[in-house]
Amino acid sequence: MVVVAAGSSVRFGGDKLLEEVAGLPVVAHAVAAVRAKVDVCILVGRAVQLDELLRLDLDVEIVPGGPTRTLSEMAGLAALGDPPALIGIHD
């Protein structure tokens, strides 16, 4: 599973990934929703946020995204290495 969280949050008006909801950052809720149901989970984030995302200790591999949604999805797929039979992308 690839969770793409590399957007700029421009329409939101702030950093929605790290905005807390019910005591956890939004990105932690997104990862938790899929993490227990898949063998591999890759989180794609903005390069400038990788340290912050790593500090959340989400038990996933975190990779930098690209300048577009498609390139971020491709970065997540590349991080899978040998692709599994079924791939999901949560954006």
BAFI-3210 file (N, C-alpha, C; in Angstrom, 3 decimals, decimal comma, padded with zeros to 6 digits):
// residues 91
n [1|2|3|4|5|6|7|8|9|10|11|12|13|14|15|16|17|18|19|20|21|22|23|24|25|26|27|28|29|30|31|32|33|34|35|36|37|38|39|40|41|42|43|44|45|46|47|48|49|50|51|52|53|54|55|56|57|58|59|60|61|62|63|64|65|66|67|68|69|70|71|72|73|74|75|76|77|78|79|80|81|82|83|84|85|86|87|88|89|90|91]
n.u [000,848|000,523|000,690|-000,018|001,161|002,153|001,406|000,924|-000,899|-002,216|-004,888|-006,032|-004,875|-002,884|-000,684|-002,013|-001,346|-000,009|-001,794|-003,653|-006,068|-008,323|-006,201|-004,070|-001,841|-003,223|-002,061|-001,170|-003,563|-004,422|-002,421|-002,699|-005,202|-004,762|-002,405|-002,435|-003,664|-002,219|000,727|002,973|003,662|004,049|004,859|004,546|005,981|006,396|009,618|010,724|009,461|010,216|011,819|010,118|007,979|009,263|009,790|007,311|007,112|005,721|005,852|006,308|007,796|009,236|009,266|010,551|008,358|007,410|007,317|004,738|001,488|001,343|004,083|004,790|003,251|004,512|007,042|006,424|005,576|007,973|009,469|008,427|009,821|010,190|007,247|004,178|001,393|-000,959|-001,664|-002,360|-003,271|-003,494|-004,669]
n.v [-001,169|002,191|005,278|008,433|011,470|013,977|016,454|020,055|021,308|023,682|024,561|023,989|025,766|025,560|023,216|020,315|017,633|017,306|018,324|018,013|015,584|014,192|013,771|012,812|013,274|013,965|012,459|010,207|008,927|008,242|006,433|004,460|003,467|001,782|000,332|-002,040|-003,816|-004,538|-005,940|-004,416|-000,999|002,107|005,413|008,414|011,494|015,109|016,330|018,236|017,645|015,172|014,545|015,320|013,554|011,107|011,253|010,712|008,013|005,875|003,248|002,586|002,657|005,660|007,879|010,442|012,562|013,669|016,580|016,559|014,993|012,570|011,939|011,637|009,407|007,566|007,518|006,280|003,775|002,883|002,541|000,237|-001,811|-005,067|-005,547|-006,300|-008,619|-007,204|-003,790|-000,871|002,567|005,229|008,391]
n.w [000,000|-000,798|000,662|-000,162|000,746|000,043|-000,730|-000,978|000,680|000,130|-000,400|002,043|003,759|005,612|007,248|006,745|007,164|009,599|011,333|014,269|015,111|017,228|018,998|017,474|014,660|011,407|009,332|010,713|011,350|008,761|007,949|009,942|009,319|007,190|007,647|009,318|007,691|005,496|003,915|003,330|003,764|002,385|002,979|001,373|001,447|001,606|000,784|002,536|004,875|005,800|008,087|010,200|009,761|010,139|012,873|013,921|014,152|012,683|011,844|009,145|005,858|004,790|002,140|-000,069|-001,942|-005,277|-007,488|-008,478|-008,117|-009,526|-009,884|-007,224|-006,528|-008,192|-006,989|-004,586|-005,535|-006,676|-004,376|-003,371|-004,504|-005,548|-006,971|-005,315|-005,806|-005,651|-005,481|-003,657|-003,667|-001,552|-001,498]
ca.u [000,000|001,231|-000,083|000,603|000,897|003,214|000,822|001,329|-001,970|-002,521|-006,325|-006,339|-004,401|-001,894|-000,183|-003,059|-000,781|000,365|-002,913|-004,127|-007,471|-008,443|-004,920|-003,036|-001,796|-004,071|-001,315|-001,140|-004,864|-004,440|-001,552|-003,295|-006,367|-004,360|-001,188|-002,683|-004,343|-001,333|002,054|003,943|003,048|005,002|004,314|005,245|005,799|007,222|011,016|010,992|008,783|010,605|012,262|008,924|007,234|010,027|009,625|006,000|007,290|004,491|006,121|006,225|008,901|008,861|010,088|010,165|007,526|007,871|006,631|003,339|000,858|001,746|005,475|004,797|002,753|005,570|008,087|005,936|005,611|009,380|009,945|007,946|010,779|009,507|005,838|003,276|000,328|-002,006|-001,136|-003,346|-002,738|-004,412|-004,217]
ca.v [000,000|003,469|006,409|009,634|012,630|014,894|017,696|021,303|021,750|025,076|024,838|023,875|026,981|025,197|021,858|019,391|016,342|017,283|018,866|016,972|015,203|013,160|013,557|012,329|013,970|013,380|011,440|008,989|008,262|007,665|005,256|003,440|002,884|000,751|-000,375|-003,378|-004,641|-004,768|-006,467|-003,333|000,325|003,168|006,760|009,376|012,826|016,185|016,208|019,122|017,129|013,802|014,420|015,378|012,312|010,038|011,382|010,187|006,582|005,267|001,860|002,479|003,287|007,010|008,299|011,767|012,621|014,506|017,863|016,352|013,822|011,378|011,622|011,145|008,033|006,754|007,356|005,256|002,482|002,502|002,114|-001,128|-002,777|-006,124|-005,237|-007,384|-008,926|-006,186|-002,524|000,167|003,909|006,088|009,768]
ca.w [000,000|-000,855|001,168|-000,718|001,603|-000,348|-001,246|-000,336|001,589|-000,184|-000,214|003,466|004,414|006,622|007,052|007,207|007,552|011,009|012,127|015,184|015,208|018,266|019,642|016,560|013,373|010,365|008,604|011,538|011,163|007,412|007,951|010,810|008,649|006,238|008,059|009,867|006,688|004,362|004,240|003,186|003,648|002,067|003,122|000,528|002,015|001,051|001,205|003,675|006,069|006,106|009,484|011,054|009,576|010,785|014,332|014,327|014,393|012,149|011,446|007,688|005,145|004,359|001,008|-000,566|-003,135|-006,375|-007,639|-008,856|-007,500|-010,283|-009,558|-005,842|-006,588|-008,800|-005,976|-003,667|-006,227|-006,811|-003,058|-003,116|-005,025|-006,277|-006,706|-004,911|-006,756|-005,523|-004,960|-003,422|-003,433|-000,811|-001,686]
c.u [000,890|000,279|000,638|000,175|001,948|002,687|001,212|000,294|-002,390|-003,986|-006,727|-005,922|-003,396|-001,449|-001,176|-002,505|-000,524|-000,694|-003,473|-005,642|-007,525|-007,066|-003,788|-003,008|-002,644|-003,341|-001,231|-002,453|-004,920|-003,603|-002,170|-004,480|-005,979|-003,234|-001,447|-003,274|-003,464|000,013|003,109|003,193|004,162|004,281|005,170|004,943|006,642|008,637|011,315|010,346|009,261|011,047|011,074|008,120|007,947|009,859|008,281|006,040|006,053|004,660|005,874|007,512|008,413|009,828|009,636|009,329|008,137|007,074|005,165|002,804|001,313|003,180|005,610|004,298|003,821|006,726|007,690|005,979|007,044|009,929|009,470|008,947|010,054|008,024|005,013|002,185|-000,746|-001,411|-002,310|-002,645|-003,819|-003,878|-005,202]
c.v [001,227|004,549|007,667|010,837|013,695|016,217|018,908|021,861|023,187|025,397|024,794|025,129|026,737|023,780|020,848|018,042|016,242|017,905|017,738|016,826|014,048|012,778|013,054|013,162|013,230|012,258|010,134|008,226|007,573|006,392|004,134|002,745|001,755|-000,152|-001,807|-004,336|-004,996|-005,318|-005,369|-002,019|001,348|004,501|007,704|010,772|013,860|016,071|017,050|018,621|015,754|013,620|014,426|014,080|011,137|010,070|010,844|008,688|005,778|003,822|001,628|003,042|004,633|007,448|009,685|011,664|013,512|015,794|017,741|015,119|012,540|010,970|011,140|009,709|007,106|006,529|006,284|003,875|001,988|001,978|000,709|-002,172|-003,795|-005,992|-006,466|-007,583|-007,854|-004,939|-001,558|001,495|004,729|007,500|010,706]
c.w [000,000|-000,359|000,704|000,121|001,322|-000,891|-000,431|000,641|001,347|000,076|001,254|004,230|005,515|006,353|007,607|007,655|009,046|011,916|013,004|015,154|016,205|018,826|018,755|015,291|012,333|009,638|009,405|011,422|009,806|007,360|008,786|010,146|007,701|006,743|008,522|008,839|005,496|004,837|004,252|003,047|003,457|002,224|002,287|001,072|001,290|001,620|002,440|004,964|006,510|007,549|010,442|010,959|010,230|012,301|014,827|014,587|013,971|011,704|009,959|007,098|004,630|003,276|000,554|-001,838|-004,189|-006,454|-008,065|-008,159|-008,203|-009,950|-008,115|-005,782|-007,157|-007,816|-004,971|-004,285|-006,376|-005,491|-002,701|-003,576|-005,884|-005,993|-006,299|-005,972|-006,768|-004,868|-004,792|-003,205|-002,747|-000,908|-001,027]
res [m|v|v|v|a|a|g|s|s|v|r|f|g|g|d|k|l|l|e|e|v|a|g|l|p|v|v|a|h|a|v|a|a|v|r|a|k|v|d|v|c|i|l|v|g|r|a|v|q|l|d|e|l|l|r|l|d|l|d|v|e|i|v|p|g|g|p|t|r|t|l|s|e|m|a|g|l|a|a|l|g|d|p|p|a|l|i|g|i|h|d]
***
